[in-house]
Amino acid sequence: MHILEYLLFILFRSALLLLPFGAVQRFGRAVGRCGFRVLTRRRRIAVDNLRHAFPGKPSEELDAIALGAFENFGIAISEFLCFSRLHPADIRRLMNYDSNTAAFQRIAGTKGLLFMTGHYGNWELTGAGSSCLAGVPYLVIVRTQSNTLVDGVIAALRSRFGSSTIPMEKSIRETMSTLGRGGVVALAGDQSAPMESDFVPFFGREVATFRGPAAFALRAGVPIMMGFTVRRPDYTYDFFLEEIDRSGLGGPTDENIRELTRRHVALLEKYILLHPDHWLWMHRRWKHVAPPGPGTSALHAATG
């Protein structure tokens, strides 16, 4: 089965590589539109998540945002599969970063930095492109794919501009070592976390969230910067980079880790509110939420 999946994956990627990059982007949007119609379960998850996040919006608007999220996913994945044909000059044309010059200089001169993003815009371009533009390789924490053949291709694409990847389950020691040496560790921290994680507000619900990013930053004494790509109508991107406020926080206590987690989740929410169709609403992000009401400590699994 894995061999068949791999062959289909390679066939799809090979077909994309025959197209001009602009056609790849337009084709990706069409694939996303098709996915919205065909993947009914994922569409229901997306609309349900949106209904909880935006209870005042009419169903037609929620459907439009969900469709946009599927289109965004199709574009982002199609672009990513063609990373092998991109060069630094292409990245500079694709990503508008003029307003972030000082931030890129900060990355280039870093003495340890945690770079975060979410599944927003083209998150793969956010990581690889910022690394390329700053001239600094990242250690990228990833979730490995169950198909090891496909995973090998994805890892190579993520390393296109000099970065390296490490599986999440093996990342703790290497992350602390990289930060201690003054390097940059990158990750997307917005996926569903186990019930044993910290619960922080995200679109009106207390949701289980990985505490690792905040814990790494506080233990190593390094800043967290978050990057986001916002797609323009011409399929180029505006790139935004912001540092998470760490004022009032000291060492890696449970309270400080939870507060820093709350702050980086709040920044992600801010960007999602600006462009809600850029985020991956079809993911079950609210799988584990805290029940509403004061004085309750029990947790339960939700369907979002």
C-alpha positions as CSV (number, residue, x, y, z in Angstrom):
1,M,0.0,0.0,0.0
2,H,2.8,2.4,0.9
3,I,4.5,1.7,-2.5
4,L,1.2,2.6,-4.3
5,E,0.8,5.8,-2.3
6,Y,4.4,6.7,-3.0
7,L,4.0,6.1,-6.8
8,L,0.8,8.2,-6.9
9,F,2.6,10.9,-4.9
10,I,5.5,11.0,-7.3
11,L,3.2,10.9,-10.3
12,F,1.3,13.9,-9.0
13,R,4.5,15.8,-8.1
14,S,6.1,15.0,-11.5
15,A,3.0,16.4,-13.3
16,L,3.3,19.6,-11.3
17,L,6.9,20.0,-12.1
18,L,6.0,20.1,-15.8
19,L,4.0,23.3,-15.3
20,P,5.1,26.9,-15.0
21,F,5.1,27.9,-11.3
22,G,2.1,30.3,-11.9
23,A,0.1,27.4,-13.4
24,V,1.1,25.3,-10.4
25,Q,-0.5,27.8,-8.1
26,R,-3.7,28.1,-10.1
27,F,-3.9,24.3,-10.4
28,G,-3.5,24.1,-6.6
29,R,-6.4,26.4,-6.1
30,A,-8.5,24.2,-8.4
31,V,-7.5,21.1,-6.5
32,G,-8.5,22.7,-3.2
33,R,-11.9,23.6,-4.7
34,C,-12.4,20.0,-5.8
35,G,-11.4,18.8,-2.3
36,F,-14.0,21.1,-0.8
37,R,-16.7,19.3,-2.8
38,V,-15.3,15.8,-2.5
39,L,-13.9,15.6,1.1
40,T,-17.3,16.0,2.8
41,R,-16.0,14.9,6.3
42,R,-13.2,17.5,6.3
43,R,-15.6,20.1,5.0
44,R,-18.0,19.4,7.9
45,I,-15.1,19.7,10.3
46,A,-14.1,23.0,8.8
47,V,-17.6,24.5,8.9
48,D,-18.2,23.3,12.4
49,N,-14.9,24.8,13.6
50,L,-15.8,28.1,11.9
51,R,-19.3,28.1,13.4
52,H,-17.8,27.9,16.9
53,A,-15.2,30.5,16.1
54,F,-17.5,33.0,14.4
55,P,-21.0,32.3,15.9
56,G,-22.4,35.6,14.5
57,K,-21.5,35.0,10.8
58,P,-24.1,33.7,8.4
59,S,-23.7,30.1,7.1
60,E,-23.0,31.4,3.6
61,E,-20.0,33.4,4.8
62,L,-18.7,30.4,6.8
63,D,-19.0,28.2,3.7
64,A,-17.0,30.8,1.7
65,I,-14.2,30.9,4.3
66,A,-14.1,27.1,4.4
67,L,-13.9,27.0,0.6
68,G,-11.0,29.5,0.8
69,A,-9.2,27.4,3.4
70,F,-9.4,24.4,1.0
71,E,-8.1,26.5,-1.8
72,N,-5.3,27.8,0.3
73,F,-4.3,24.3,1.3
74,G,-4.3,23.2,-2.4
75,I,-2.1,26.2,-3.4
76,A,0.3,25.7,-0.4
77,I,0.8,22.0,-1.0
78,S,1.3,22.4,-4.8
79,E,3.8,25.2,-4.3
80,F,5.7,23.1,-1.7
81,L,6.0,20.1,-4.0
82,C,7.8,22.4,-6.5
83,F,10.3,23.8,-4.0
84,S,13.1,21.9,-5.7
85,R,12.8,24.2,-8.7
86,L,13.0,27.4,-6.6
87,H,16.3,29.4,-6.0
88,P,17.0,32.2,-3.6
89,A,16.2,34.8,-6.4
90,D,12.7,33.1,-6.8
91,I,12.1,33.4,-3.0
92,R,13.0,37.1,-3.1
93,R,10.4,37.6,-5.9
94,L,7.8,35.4,-4.2
95,M,8.0,36.9,-0.7
96,N,7.7,40.7,0.0
97,Y,9.8,41.2,3.1
98,D,10.8,44.9,2.9
99,S,9.0,45.8,6.1
100,N,10.8,43.0,7.9
101,T,14.4,44.0,7.1
102,A,15.2,44.6,10.8
103,A,13.6,41.4,11.9
104,F,15.6,39.4,9.3
105,Q,18.7,41.1,10.6
106,R,17.7,39.9,14.0
107,I,17.5,36.3,12.8
108,A,20.8,36.6,11.0
109,G,22.5,37.9,14.1
110,T,20.7,35.6,16.5
111,K,22.2,34.0,19.6
112,G,19.4,31.5,19.8
113,L,15.8,31.8,18.5
114,L,12.6,29.8,18.4
115,F,10.8,30.5,15.1
116,M,7.1,29.6,15.1
117,T,4.3,29.7,12.6
118,G,0.9,28.1,12.2
119,H,-0.7,26.2,9.3
120,Y,-1.4,29.6,7.8
121,G,-0.9,30.9,4.3
122,N,2.0,28.8,2.9
123,W,3.5,27.6,6.2
124,E,6.3,25.6,4.4
125,L,7.3,28.8,2.5
126,T,7.2,30.8,5.7
127,G,9.8,28.5,7.2
128,A,12.0,27.7,4.2
129,G,11.7,31.2,2.7
130,S,12.5,33.1,5.9
131,S,15.5,30.8,6.4
132,C,16.7,31.5,2.9
133,L,16.2,35.3,3.1
134,A,17.9,35.5,6.5
135,G,20.8,33.3,5.3
136,V,20.4,31.1,8.5
137,P,19.6,27.4,8.4
138,Y,16.9,26.2,10.8
139,L,16.4,23.0,12.7
140,V,12.8,22.2,11.8
141,I,10.7,20.1,14.2
142,V,8.3,18.0,12.1
143,R,5.7,15.2,12.4
144,T,6.9,12.3,10.3
145,Q,4.6,10.8,7.7
146,S,3.5,7.2,8.1
147,N,4.7,6.5,4.6
148,T,8.5,6.6,5.0
149,L,9.1,6.9,1.2
150,V,6.9,10.0,1.0
151,D,8.4,11.3,4.2
152,G,11.9,11.2,2.7
153,V,10.8,13.4,-0.2
154,I,9.1,15.9,2.1
155,A,12.1,16.1,4.3
156,A,14.3,16.8,1.3
157,L,12.0,19.6,0.2
158,R,12.0,21.2,3.6
159,S,15.8,21.1,3.6
160,R,15.9,22.8,0.1
161,F,17.7,26.0,1.4
162,G,20.0,24.4,4.0
163,S,17.8,23.7,6.9
164,S,17.5,20.2,8.5
165,T,14.5,18.4,10.0
166,I,14.1,16.3,13.2
167,P,11.0,14.2,14.2
168,M,9.0,15.7,17.0
169,E,9.4,12.6,19.2
170,K,13.2,12.9,19.1
171,S,13.6,16.7,19.2
172,I,14.0,17.7,22.9
173,R,17.8,17.1,23.2
174,E,18.7,18.5,19.8
175,T,16.4,21.5,20.2
176,M,18.1,22.5,23.4
177,S,21.5,21.9,22.0
178,T,20.7,24.0,18.9
179,L,19.3,26.9,20.9
180,G,22.3,26.7,23.3
181,R,24.7,27.0,20.3
182,G,22.8,30.1,19.1
183,G,20.9,28.4,16.3
184,V,17.3,28.7,15.2
185,V,14.7,26.1,15.8
186,A,11.5,26.3,13.7
187,L,8.1,24.6,14.2
188,A,4.4,25.0,13.6
189,G,2.7,24.8,17.0
190,D,-1.0,25.0,16.2
191,Q,-2.0,21.3,15.9
192,S,-4.2,19.4,18.3
193,A,-2.4,18.5,21.5
194,P,-3.0,15.7,24.0
195,M,-5.3,16.3,26.9
196,E,-2.4,16.4,29.3
197,S,-1.2,19.6,27.6
198,D,-1.8,23.2,28.7
199,F,-5.3,24.6,28.0
200,V,-5.3,28.2,26.6
201,P,-7.9,30.3,24.9
202,F,-8.3,30.1,21.2
203,F,-11.4,31.5,19.5
204,G,-13.4,31.5,22.7
205,R,-12.6,27.9,23.8
206,E,-9.9,26.6,26.2
207,V,-8.1,24.2,23.9
208,A,-5.2,21.7,24.6
209,T,-2.0,23.3,23.3
210,F,1.6,22.0,23.1
211,R,3.7,23.5,25.9
212,G,7.0,22.6,24.2
213,P,7.6,25.9,22.3
214,A,7.2,28.0,25.4
215,A,9.1,25.6,27.6
216,F,12.0,25.5,25.1
217,A,12.2,29.3,24.9
218,L,12.1,29.8,28.6
219,R,14.6,27.1,29.5
220,A,17.0,28.3,26.9
221,G,16.4,32.0,27.5
222,V,15.7,32.8,23.9
223,P,13.0,34.8,22.2
224,I,10.1,33.5,20.1
225,M,9.4,35.1,16.8
226,M,6.4,34.2,14.7
227,G,6.2,34.4,10.9
228,F,3.2,34.5,8.6
229,T,2.7,34.6,4.8
230,V,-0.3,36.4,3.4
231,R,-1.1,35.7,-0.2
232,R,-1.7,38.5,-2.6
233,P,-4.1,38.2,-5.6
234,D,-1.1,37.8,-7.9
235,Y,0.0,34.7,-5.8
236,T,3.0,36.5,-4.3
237,Y,3.2,36.8,-0.5
238,D,3.5,39.5,2.1
239,F,5.7,38.2,4.9
240,F,5.1,39.3,8.5
241,L,7.4,38.6,11.5
242,E,6.6,39.5,15.1
243,E,8.4,38.8,18.4
244,I,6.3,37.4,21.2
245,D,6.2,39.7,24.2
246,R,8.0,38.0,27.2
247,S,7.7,40.9,29.6
248,G,7.1,39.8,33.2
249,L,8.1,36.2,32.6
250,G,11.1,34.7,34.2
251,G,12.2,31.0,34.3
252,P,10.4,27.9,33.0
253,T,7.7,27.6,35.7
254,D,4.4,26.0,34.8
255,E,2.7,29.4,35.2
256,N,5.2,31.2,32.9
257,I,5.1,28.4,30.3
258,R,1.3,28.6,30.2
259,E,1.3,32.4,29.9
260,L,3.9,32.4,27.1
261,T,1.8,29.7,25.3
262,R,-1.3,31.9,25.7
263,R,0.6,34.8,24.1
264,H,1.8,33.0,21.0
265,V,-1.6,31.5,20.5
266,A,-3.2,34.9,20.8
267,L,-0.9,36.2,18.0
268,L,-1.8,33.4,15.7
269,E,-5.5,34.2,16.4
270,K,-4.8,37.8,15.5
271,Y,-3.6,36.8,12.0
272,I,-6.3,34.3,11.5
273,L,-8.9,37.0,12.2
274,L,-7.2,39.2,9.5
275,H,-7.4,36.4,6.9
276,P,-9.5,33.5,8.1
277,D,-9.4,31.7,4.8
278,H,-5.6,31.3,5.2
279,W,-5.8,28.9,8.1
280,L,-6.4,25.1,8.2
281,W,-9.9,24.9,9.5
282,M,-10.4,21.3,8.4
283,H,-7.9,20.1,11.1
284,R,-9.6,18.9,14.4
285,R,-7.8,21.6,16.4
286,W,-10.5,21.6,19.1
287,K,-10.4,17.9,19.6
288,H,-9.6,18.4,23.3
289,V,-11.3,21.4,25.0
290,A,-12.0,22.3,28.6
291,P,-15.7,22.3,29.5
292,P,-17.3,25.8,29.8
293,G,-18.2,27.2,33.2
294,P,-16.3,28.3,36.3
295,G,-14.9,25.8,38.8
296,T,-14.7,22.8,36.6
297,S,-11.4,21.0,36.2
298,A,-12.4,17.9,34.2
299,L,-11.5,17.8,30.5
300,H,-13.4,16.2,27.7
301,A,-12.9,15.4,24.0
302,A,-14.8,17.6,21.6
303,T,-15.6,17.0,17.9
304,G,-14.1,20.2,16.6
